[in-house]
Each structure stands twice: as C-alpha cells, then as structure tokens.
C-alpha cells in the first residue's frame, strides 16, 4: 500500500534521491498519498540522504570532516522536519 511505497522510496533515496522524490510526487498526484504523507515522505527521503552523505563524508574525509558535514546535514533535516511539523497546525 501507500506506506510500503513510502518505505521503498526512502530506501531508494539512499542511492538516488531525485527518483525517490519523483515517486512520492507521483503518488501524491494520483491521490495515493495525502499532502501530509507526501510532506513527511520527503522528510524521510532527506533523512535517508543525510545518512548516506554523512557516511560518505566520514569515509572520504575522516572523523573531523564527517562530523562537520553531518552536523550541517542534521541541521538541514531538523529545519525541514520543523517546517513540515508547522504545516500540520
């Protein structure tokens, strides 16, 4: 169902964010997802991207670089989640 499609899109985001985002947009367009589900789906995609990009930063640049990059990515994710949470009120 819709939840399974969202989960699959989030897992796909570990490798390719754009295709996963297009999948969520298409599910919303076909009324398979509500607007709130689509918004949180995009936050889930961002979270998967943060994980994969953070790992790449640690592997390619070492601990200090990985921490700096990951901190920025986590702040970006928190801002996106906060914006979505505010939209639900």
Order of alpha helices (4+ residues) and beta strands (2+ residues): alpha-alpha-alpha
